[in-house]
Amino acid sequence: MCRRCVTGNSVFGRGDPRFLLDESLAPPVARALQLVGYDIQDVVTVFGSRGVKDPEIIEWCREEGVVWIHADDRARKQHKALLQRSGTNTLWIKRPRGHMSGKEQLRIIAFVLPKLMARFEKRPSVRHYRATALNDESTPSLREVDL
C-alpha cells in the first residue's frame, strides 16, 4: 500500500480516504466495498495474519492515514488515550445485541461511508463516529462519538 499525504487530523491526501476493516467485522465486507470503488482492506490482508493487537492497528492507521472501521466497543474504551494521541480516525459499527451478519454490516457501512467522507472533509477535527441500525429495515445512522 502506498503512503498518502496526511495533513493535521485529515484523512484526505490525494484522492479519497482509505479504510481498514477490523477483524471484528466480516472480511467479505471489505471485498464488496472494493468492488464499488472504495479503497478498503481488511486486517488479515494487510498484516498477513489474524489476532493483530489493536495498538498495532491504531499505529499503522496513523502512519498510513487510514480510517479504522471496527465493531469492538472494548477497543474504543480500552485504547481511548492511544486513539486520542495518535489522531487516528475511526468508524465504530455498533452491533445491537453484540452480533450482526456480514450482509447487515455491508448495508450499514455502504450507507454511511459517503456521509462519513463528507463529514471528515467538513470537520476534520472530529475523528470518531458511530454507525448503527436498529434492525434490518431501519435507515442506518451516523453520529459523532466521544471516546
N, CA, C and O of each residue as an XYZ file, in Angstrom:
588
protein
N       0.844     -1.181      0.000
C       0.000      0.000      0.000
C       0.883      1.235      0.000
O       1.892      1.295      0.703
N       0.500      2.191     -0.777
C       1.295      3.408     -0.842
C       0.902      4.367      0.278
O      -0.221      4.334      0.781
N       1.840      5.207      0.649
C       1.566      6.230      1.660
C       0.847      7.394      1.009
O       1.050      7.671     -0.173
N       0.016      8.070      1.765
C      -0.671      9.271      1.292
C      -0.296     10.423      2.209
O       0.088     10.229      3.362
N      -0.416     11.607      1.674
C      -0.168     12.792      2.499
C      -1.255     12.896      3.555
O      -2.433     12.697      3.259
N      -0.873     13.200      4.758
C      -1.838     13.402      5.827
C      -1.543     14.766      6.430
O      -0.425     15.021      6.876
N      -2.537     15.639      6.446
C      -2.376     16.979      6.975
C      -3.175     17.108      8.256
O      -4.396     16.954      8.237
N      -2.519     17.384      9.355
C      -3.224     17.509     10.632
C      -3.973     16.226     10.937
O      -3.397     15.138     10.910
N      -5.263     16.358     11.227
C      -6.084     15.197     11.529
C      -6.833     14.687     10.304
O      -7.634     13.758     10.409
N      -6.582     15.281      9.157
C      -7.339     14.925      7.958
C      -6.897     13.582      7.402
O      -5.706     13.270      7.385
N      -7.853     12.792      6.949
C      -7.551     11.529      6.294
C      -7.477     11.727      4.792
O      -7.310     10.763      4.045
N      -7.600     12.963      4.344
C      -7.574     13.257      2.925
C      -6.197     13.710      2.503
O      -5.669     14.689      3.030
N      -5.629     13.020      1.578
C      -4.401     13.433      0.937
C      -4.779     13.641     -0.514
O      -5.660     14.442     -0.828
N      -4.136     12.945     -1.363
C      -4.506     12.972     -2.769
C      -5.554     11.894     -2.979
O      -5.243     10.707     -2.881
N      -6.788     12.282     -3.267
C      -7.840     11.310     -3.520
C      -8.688     11.028     -2.306
O      -8.620     11.736     -1.301
N      -9.482      9.993     -2.408
C     -10.410      9.612     -1.345
C      -9.669      8.965     -0.180
O      -8.547      8.486     -0.339
N     -10.306      8.954      0.997
C      -9.665      8.318      2.156
C      -9.574      6.810      1.983
O     -10.288      6.205      1.183
N      -8.684      6.234      2.750
C      -8.504      4.782      2.774
C      -9.077      4.257      4.077
O      -9.144      4.972      5.077
N      -9.492      2.994      4.052
C     -10.139      2.383      5.206
C      -9.514      1.024      5.497
O      -9.048      0.328      4.595
N      -9.515      0.662      6.789
C      -9.077     -0.660      7.234
C     -10.214     -1.289      8.026
O     -10.666     -0.728      9.024
N     -10.676     -2.448      7.582
C     -11.759     -3.162      8.248
C     -11.165     -4.128      9.272
O     -10.362     -4.994      8.925
N     -11.557     -3.975     10.515
C     -11.054     -4.774     11.628
C     -11.554     -6.222     11.550
O     -12.526     -6.524     10.858
N     -10.874     -7.093     12.268
C     -11.287     -8.496     12.350
C     -12.625     -8.680     13.053
O     -13.240     -9.740     12.937
N     -13.081     -7.674     13.776
C     -14.381     -7.761     14.446
C     -15.538     -7.668     13.443
O     -16.704     -7.812     13.813
N     -15.204     -7.429     12.184
C     -16.202     -7.371     11.110
C     -15.845     -8.405     10.042
O     -14.721     -8.906     10.015
N     -16.780     -8.719      9.178
C     -16.606     -9.774      8.175
C     -15.700     -9.313      7.023
O     -16.008     -8.315      6.372
N     -14.587    -10.020      6.758
C     -13.676     -9.644      5.672
C     -14.352     -9.495      4.296
O     -13.935     -8.635      3.520
N     -15.379    -10.299      3.964
C     -16.020    -10.109      2.657
C     -16.640     -8.714      2.481
O     -16.859     -8.271      1.354
N     -16.921     -8.028      3.587
C     -17.453     -6.665      3.503
C     -16.427     -5.763      2.810
O     -16.793     -4.948      1.963
N     -15.150     -5.904      3.161
C     -14.099     -5.100      2.523
C     -14.040     -5.408      1.034
O     -13.938     -4.495      0.214
N     -14.104     -6.685      0.679
C     -14.033     -7.051     -0.740
C     -15.217     -6.497     -1.519
O     -15.052     -6.038     -2.650
N     -16.401     -6.533     -0.934
C     -17.595     -5.998     -1.605
C     -17.458     -4.485     -1.818
O     -17.821     -3.971     -2.876
N     -16.942     -3.786     -0.827
C     -16.781     -2.333     -0.947
C     -15.678     -1.971     -1.953
O     -15.753     -0.936     -2.616
N     -14.662     -2.823     -2.061
C     -13.630     -2.617     -3.078
C     -14.239     -2.682     -4.480
O     -13.870     -1.911     -5.365
N     -15.165     -3.602     -4.664
C     -15.796     -3.782     -5.986
C     -16.520     -2.533     -6.471
O     -16.660     -2.328     -7.677
N     -16.981     -1.698     -5.545
C     -17.677     -0.474     -5.950
C     -16.793      0.765     -5.811
O     -17.281      1.893     -5.870
N     -15.487      0.547     -5.626
C     -14.541      1.650     -5.716
C     -13.955      2.206     -4.441
O     -13.183      3.163     -4.503
N     -14.286      1.652     -3.282
C     -13.689      2.150     -2.043
C     -12.295      1.568     -1.864
O     -12.045      0.413     -2.209
N     -11.393      2.372     -1.326
C     -10.032      1.936     -1.026
C     -10.053      1.370      0.391
O      -9.800      2.078      1.366
N     -10.357      0.088      0.480
C     -10.536     -0.561      1.779
C      -9.880     -1.935      1.758
O      -9.960     -2.668      0.772
N      -9.234     -2.261      2.860
C      -8.593     -3.566      3.055
C      -9.063     -4.120      4.393
O      -9.577     -3.380      5.232
N      -8.886     -5.414      4.591
C      -9.172     -5.993      5.901
C      -7.844     -6.270      6.609
O      -6.797     -6.355      5.966
N      -7.894     -6.409      7.920
C      -6.695     -6.566      8.746
C      -5.863     -7.768      8.316
O      -4.640     -7.665      8.229
N      -6.494     -8.893      8.048
C      -5.741    -10.105      7.686
C      -4.973     -9.891      6.383
O      -3.833    -10.340      6.259
N      -5.576     -9.220      5.421
C      -4.893     -8.951      4.150
C      -3.700     -8.028      4.364
O      -2.628     -8.273      3.811
N      -3.866     -6.983      5.147
C      -2.797     -6.001      5.371
C      -1.664     -6.576      6.206
O      -0.494     -6.423      5.853
N      -2.000     -7.240      7.317
C      -0.979     -7.715      8.250
C      -0.540     -9.154      7.990
O       0.476     -9.594      8.529
N      -1.283     -9.885      7.182
C      -0.904    -11.246      6.838
C      -1.200    -12.284      7.897
O      -0.773    -13.432      7.776
N      -1.930    -11.899      8.940
C      -2.286    -12.867      9.980
C      -3.480    -12.368     10.773
O      -3.878    -11.207     10.682
N      -4.033    -13.276     11.548
C      -5.142    -12.944     12.436
C      -4.578    -12.594     13.807
O      -3.420    -12.882     14.111
N      -5.418    -11.965     14.630
C      -5.026    -11.702     16.011
C      -4.101    -10.512     16.194
O      -3.417    -10.422     17.214
N      -4.062     -9.608     15.245
C      -3.225     -8.416     15.379
C      -3.803     -7.554     16.502
O      -5.008     -7.308     16.551
N      -2.945     -7.109     17.386
C      -3.382     -6.323     18.537
C      -3.805     -4.922     18.115
O      -3.228     -4.335     17.201
N      -4.829     -4.392     18.798
C      -5.370     -3.077     18.466
C      -4.323     -1.963     18.456
O      -4.346     -1.143     17.538
N      -3.404     -1.887     19.427
C      -2.405     -0.808     19.372
C      -1.581     -0.826     18.074
O      -1.238      0.229     17.540
N      -1.273     -2.010     17.581
C      -0.530     -2.114     16.318
C      -1.380     -1.617     15.142
O      -0.877     -0.941     14.244
N      -2.667     -1.957     15.160
C      -3.590     -1.496     14.117
C      -3.719      0.024     14.169
O      -3.658      0.692     13.137
N      -3.896      0.565     15.361
C      -4.056      2.011     15.529
C      -2.820      2.746     15.028
O      -2.934      3.749     14.324
N      -1.651      2.255     15.386
C      -0.403      2.891     14.941
C      -0.262      2.811     13.426
O       0.134      3.790     12.794
N      -0.580      1.664     12.835
C      -0.497      1.517     11.382
C      -1.460      2.488     10.692
O      -1.100      3.128      9.704
N      -2.668      2.592     11.208
C      -3.654      3.520     10.636
C      -3.157      4.961     10.722
O      -3.339      5.744      9.790
N      -2.532      5.304     11.839
C      -1.978      6.651     11.995
C      -0.895      6.905     10.955
O      -0.913      7.929     10.272
N       0.044      5.979     10.835
C       1.157      6.139      9.901
C       0.679      6.227      8.450
O       1.223      6.991      7.653
N      -0.334      5.444      8.121
C      -0.810      5.368      6.741
C      -1.938      6.352      6.428
O      -2.313      6.503      5.266
N      -2.483      7.021      7.446
C      -3.596      7.937      7.218
C      -4.873      7.215      6.829
O      -5.617      7.665      5.958
N      -5.118      6.083      7.490
C      -6.240      5.203      7.165
C      -7.294      5.275      8.265
O      -6.957      5.382      9.444
N      -8.563      5.217      7.886
C      -9.671      5.196      8.841
C      -9.878      3.744      9.285
O     -10.026      2.849      8.453
N      -9.886      3.522     10.596
C     -10.086      2.190     11.165
C     -11.578      1.968     11.379
O     -12.214      2.692     12.144
N     -12.138      0.964     10.701
C     -13.539      0.593     10.883
C     -13.569     -0.656     11.749
O     -13.007     -1.689     11.383
N     -14.229     -0.557     12.902
C     -14.257     -1.693     13.829
C     -15.620     -1.791     14.509
O     -16.446     -0.883     14.413
N     -15.832     -2.900     15.189
C     -17.088     -3.113     15.917
C     -16.821     -3.470     17.366
O     -17.686     -4.031     18.039
N     -15.646     -3.155     17.843
C     -15.217     -3.562     19.177
C     -15.325     -2.397     20.162
O     -14.436     -1.547     20.222
N     -16.411     -2.359     20.930
C     -16.612     -1.294     21.909
C     -15.518     -1.318     22.964
O     -15.120     -0.269     23.470
N     -15.037     -2.485     23.293
C     -13.969     -2.613     24.289
C     -12.708     -1.897     23.813
O     -12.031     -1.245     24.608
N     -12.385     -2.011     22.519
C     -11.197     -1.346     21.978
C     -11.341      0.162     22.072
O     -10.378      0.870     22.366
N     -12.543      0.646     21.822
C     -12.798      2.086     21.876
C     -12.536      2.618     23.284
O     -11.974      3.702     23.442
N     -12.933      1.873     24.291
C     -12.732      2.294     25.683
C     -11.310      2.013     26.168
O     -10.679      2.857     26.805
N     -10.819      0.819     25.859
C      -9.516      0.383     26.354
C      -8.372      1.208     25.761
O      -7.364      1.430     26.432
N      -8.514      1.660     24.525
C      -7.430      2.368     23.850
C      -7.746      3.848     23.629
O      -7.241      4.476     22.698
N      -8.579      4.380     24.493
C      -9.007      5.779     24.383
C      -7.808      6.735     24.288
O      -7.747      7.558     23.374
N      -6.880      6.632     25.206
C      -5.731      7.542     25.233
C      -4.886      7.395     23.967
O      -4.451      8.391     23.389
N      -4.658      6.174     23.546
C      -3.866      5.932     22.343
C      -4.564      6.514     21.114
O      -3.918      7.137     20.272
N      -5.869      6.316     21.008
C      -6.618      6.862     19.880
C      -6.584      8.389     19.882
O      -6.458      9.006     18.825
N      -6.693      8.994     21.045
C      -6.653     10.454     21.132
C      -5.272     10.997     20.770
O      -5.166     11.984     20.042
N      -4.220     10.362     21.270
C      -2.844     10.791     20.970
C      -2.485     10.596     19.505
O      -1.824     11.442     18.902
N      -2.919      9.489     18.940
C      -2.491      9.122     17.589
C      -3.146      9.963     16.501
O      -2.575     10.149     15.426
N      -4.340     10.468     16.778
C      -5.057     11.203     15.738
C      -5.707     10.290     14.718
O      -6.156     10.752     13.669
N      -5.764      8.995     15.014
C      -6.383      8.027     14.107
C      -7.880      8.283     14.019
O      -8.535      8.526     15.032
N      -8.414      8.230     12.810
C      -9.851      8.363     12.591
C     -10.491      6.986     12.681
O      -9.927      5.999     12.210
N     -11.685      6.924     13.296
C     -12.357      5.637     13.454
C     -13.832      5.716     13.089
O     -14.473      6.761     13.203
N     -14.340      4.586     12.652
C     -15.773      4.383     12.475
C     -16.115      3.124     13.251
O     -15.683      2.028     12.895
N     -16.890      3.287     14.311
C     -17.302      2.178     15.166
C     -18.678      1.721     14.708
O     -19.625      2.508     14.692
N     -18.790      0.463     14.340
C     -20.068     -0.125     13.946
C     -20.675     -0.752     15.192
O     -20.181     -1.760     15.697
N     -21.734     -0.155     15.673
C     -22.399     -0.647     16.887
C     -23.333     -1.781     16.502
O     -24.250     -1.608     15.699
N     -23.088     -2.932     17.084
C     -23.882     -4.119     16.785
C     -24.904     -4.344     17.888
O     -24.541     -4.685     19.014
N     -26.176     -4.157     17.572
C     -27.201     -4.441     18.585
C     -27.105     -5.914     19.015
O     -26.963     -6.809     18.182
N     -27.184     -6.137     20.286
C     -27.112     -7.486     20.852
C     -25.772     -8.175     20.576
O     -25.665     -9.394     20.708
N     -24.755     -7.402     20.194
C     -23.417     -7.948     20.030
C     -23.179     -8.775     18.786
O     -22.077     -9.294     18.608
N     -24.167     -8.920     17.919
C     -23.998     -9.735     16.715
C     -24.640     -9.032     15.530
O     -25.646     -8.337     15.670
N     -24.038     -9.226     14.357
C     -24.589     -8.647     13.136
C     -24.055     -9.462     11.956
O     -22.866     -9.777     11.905
N     -24.910     -9.794     11.037
C     -24.486    -10.567      9.870
C     -23.590     -9.710      8.969
O     -23.624     -8.481      9.030
N     -22.800    -10.370      8.143
C     -21.979     -9.664      7.170
C     -22.833     -8.832      6.228
O     -22.443     -7.735      5.830
N     -23.986     -9.353      5.876
C     -24.910     -8.632      4.991
C     -25.349     -7.319      5.635
O     -25.396     -6.288      4.963
N     -25.667     -7.344      6.919
C     -26.095     -6.142      7.632
C     -24.915     -5.181      7.813
O     -25.084     -3.967      7.703
N     -23.725     -5.716      8.088
C     -22.534     -4.870      8.188
C     -22.315     -4.115      6.878
O     -22.065     -2.910      6.883
N     -22.411     -4.827      5.766
C     -22.224     -4.212      4.460
C     -23.274     -3.134      4.205
O     -22.948     -2.054      3.711
N     -24.507     -3.416      4.532
C     -25.584     -2.443      4.314
C     -25.308     -1.149      5.079
O     -25.442     -0.056      4.530
N     -24.928     -1.280      6.335
C     -24.686     -0.093      7.166
C     -23.464      0.679      6.678
O     -23.528      1.894      6.496
N     -22.364     -0.017      6.469
C     -21.128      0.660      6.074
C     -21.282      1.320      4.708
O     -20.852      2.458      4.524
N     -21.883      0.632      3.757
C     -22.077      1.212      2.421
C     -22.954      2.454      2.497
O     -22.735      3.411      1.754
N     -23.931      2.452      3.376
C     -24.824      3.598      3.522
C     -24.112      4.799      4.139
O     -24.318      5.932      3.705
N     -23.272      4.557      5.154
C     -22.680      5.686      5.892
C     -21.354      6.191      5.322
O     -20.971      7.324      5.616
N     -20.644      5.404      4.525
C     -19.335      5.851      4.044
C     -19.370      7.184      3.295
O     -18.525      8.037      3.567
N     -20.305      7.407      2.365
C     -20.316      8.725      1.711
C     -20.553      9.865      2.702
O     -19.959     10.935      2.571
N     -21.407      9.642      3.680
C     -21.674     10.662      4.705
C     -20.434     10.886      5.569
O     -20.104     12.022      5.909
N     -19.760      9.810      5.919
C     -18.551      9.895      6.732
C     -17.467     10.688      6.003
O     -16.821     11.550      6.598
N     -17.272     10.403      4.735
C     -16.266     11.109      3.948
C     -16.571     12.606      3.904
O     -15.667     13.431      4.032
N     -17.834     12.950      3.725
C     -18.233     14.364      3.697
C     -17.977     15.021      5.048
O     -17.523     16.164      5.102
N     -18.259     14.320      6.124
C     -18.042     14.890      7.460
C     -16.562     15.088      7.755
O     -16.176     16.100      8.341
N     -15.725     14.125      7.352
C     -14.285     14.286      7.560
C     -13.762     15.497      6.797
O     -12.867     16.192      7.277
N     -14.302     15.750      5.636
C     -13.874     16.919      4.858
C     -14.321     18.214      5.515
O     -13.543     19.166      5.597
N     -15.570     18.265      5.987
C     -16.116     19.488      6.574
C     -15.571     19.762      7.967
O     -15.308     20.910      8.324
N     -15.402     18.699      8.751
C     -14.970     18.870     10.147
C     -13.849     17.884     10.468
O     -14.081     16.897     11.165
N     -12.646     18.135      9.974
C     -11.542     17.194     10.202
C     -11.151     17.028     11.666
O     -10.484     16.056     12.018
N     -11.557     17.961     12.523
C     -11.203     17.835     13.942
C     -12.028     16.749     14.639
O     -11.627     16.254     15.692
N     -13.172     16.375     14.067
C     -13.973     15.276     14.616
C     -13.464     13.989     13.978
O     -13.578     13.794     12.768
N     -12.903     13.118     14.806
C     -12.227     11.939     14.267
C     -12.951     10.626     14.507
O     -12.587      9.613     13.910
N     -13.975     10.612     15.369
C     -14.585      9.337     15.743
C     -16.091      9.379     15.528
O     -16.780     10.300     15.966
N     -16.578      8.351     14.840
C     -18.006      8.257     14.528
C     -18.521      6.867     14.856
O     -17.762      5.901     14.932
N     -19.825      6.793     15.049
C     -20.510      5.529     15.316
C     -21.623      5.379     14.280
O     -22.346      6.331     13.986
N     -21.748      4.180     13.736
C     -22.835      3.878     12.808
C     -23.596      2.675     13.345
O     -23.012      1.746     13.902
N     -24.905      2.715     13.165
C     -25.738      1.600     13.611
C     -27.068      1.642     12.885
O     -27.411      2.628     12.232
N     -27.802      0.567     13.011
C     -29.185      0.498     12.522
C     -29.956     -0.326     13.542
O     -29.441     -1.307     14.078
N     -31.170      0.072     13.802
C     -31.974     -0.616     14.813
C     -32.370     -2.019     14.395
O     -32.435     -2.931     15.220
N     -32.637     -2.185     13.094
C     -32.995     -3.504     12.570
C     -32.678     -3.534     11.079
O     -32.153     -2.564     10.531
N     -32.995     -4.644     10.428
C     -32.661     -4.825      9.014
C     -33.373     -3.847      8.084
O     -32.959     -3.672      6.937
N     -34.421     -3.220      8.557
C     -35.203     -2.326      7.701
C     -35.017     -0.849      8.033
O     -35.486      0.012      7.289
N     -34.351     -0.550      9.119
C     -34.191      0.851      9.508
C     -33.035      1.507      8.747
O     -32.103      0.834      8.306
N     -33.112      2.804      8.607
C     -32.052      3.570      7.956
C     -30.872      3.681      8.920
O     -31.047      4.093     10.067
N     -29.675      3.316      8.466
C     -28.503      3.436      9.331
C     -28.250      4.891      9.716
O     -28.501      5.812      8.938
N     -27.751      5.071     10.928
C     -27.423      6.413     11.403
C     -25.916      6.537     11.572
O     -25.212      5.553     11.797
N     -25.443      7.771     11.459
C     -24.037      8.088     11.661
C     -23.978      9.242     12.634
O     -24.588     10.288     12.414
N     -23.227      9.043     13.728
C     -23.135     10.071     14.769
C     -21.686     10.235     15.215
O     -20.903      9.285     15.209
N     -21.349     11.465     15.602
C     -20.065     11.714     16.240
C     -20.066     10.976     17.573
O     -21.114     10.820     18.200
N     -18.907     10.529     17.999
C     -18.814      9.846     19.286
C     -17.584     10.366     20.031
O     -16.515     10.552     19.450
N     -17.764     10.590     21.311
C     -16.648     10.951     22.182
C     -16.071      9.676     22.747
O     -16.804      8.753     23.100
N     -14.778      9.626     22.829
C     -14.142      8.422     23.389
C     -14.198      8.413     24.893
O     -13.710      7.475     25.523
